[in-house]
Amino acid sequence: MTLGEKIQKLRKEAGLSQEEPSYQLGASRQAVRKWEYGNGYPETEKIVRMSKLFHVSLDYLLNEEDAIKPEINPDGKERNIKFYTCIRHGESGDKNAP
């Protein structure tokens, strides 16, 4: 799911029009529409504000993987977080690794 698709999904889940988050983010309604349809990309500052507005992590917003939506509690702690580890071929520290 792209950032734009997530913005639209979160906005609709919150029952908001495009105008409401645009006001809270300091952007135009047209900008929010562009982001949702993939015709533009919000500034980093606005992505951070969206994370707080919709109570989700930046990781959820920015990664296009279909992972669990981690929500941020009012105390700032995330919940429903999945951690992934990855060892690249030949980087295990073993010089004899294939």
N, C-alpha and C positions, 0 to 999 in steps of 0.2 A: 504494500500500500504506500503510495507516495505521500509526501508532506501535504500537498493540496487535498488529497482524498481524506487524510486524517483531520485536517482543519475543518473540512466540511462535515465530516462525521461527528466530530466533537461538538461543533457548533449546533448541529441539529439535535444531538443527544441532550444538549443543555437547553434546547428550546429557544435558541436565539436567532434573530434575523441577522443578515450580514452587517447591518448598520450598528447593532449593539456591540459586537466585538471590535468593530472598526473604531468606535468612539473610545473604548477602553484601551486600545492599542495605539491610538494616535495616528490612525491611517484612514483613508477614504473607504467607503463601501465598495467602490470600484476596485481598489487595491485588494481587498479581501476576496472579491469575486475572481480576480486574476490569479491569486494564490491558489484558490480552490480548484480552478480549472487548469492549473499548470502553466499559465501564461506569464508568470512572474514569480519572484521568490522574495519573501520578506527579509528585511534586514535582521541581523543577528539579535539586536536588542528586542525586536518585535517577537522573535521566536522565543526568547527567554520570557517575555511577558505572557505569551500564549501558554507556555508551560504552566505558569502560575494561574492564569485565568481558567484553564481547563483542568487543573490539578493533575497533570501528567508530567513525566520526566522529559528532559531534553532528548535523552536517548530514544525514547518512544517516538517523539516527533521526527527526529532526524534519520533514524534507521528505517530503511524500506522493507525490512523483514517483517513477516507476519508473526509477531511475538505477542505475548500477553501485554496488555496495556497496563503498565505500572502507574498506579495512582499515588499522588502525594497527599499525605494527611496534612491537616492544618499545622501540625507541629513540624512540618518540613521533612518527615521521614517517608521514604518510599515503601510500598508494599507490593506484593505479587511480582517480585523481580526474579527473572531467570538469569543465571550467569552461564556463560559459555566459555570454554577454554579451547585453545587450538594450538597444536604443536605443528609447526611447519616441518616438512620433510628435511631431515638433516640438521635440525636446530635443537635437538634434544640434549645437546651437551656431550653426547657420545661421539667421539671422533670416528668410530667404526660403524656408525649408523648409516643405513643405505641412503 
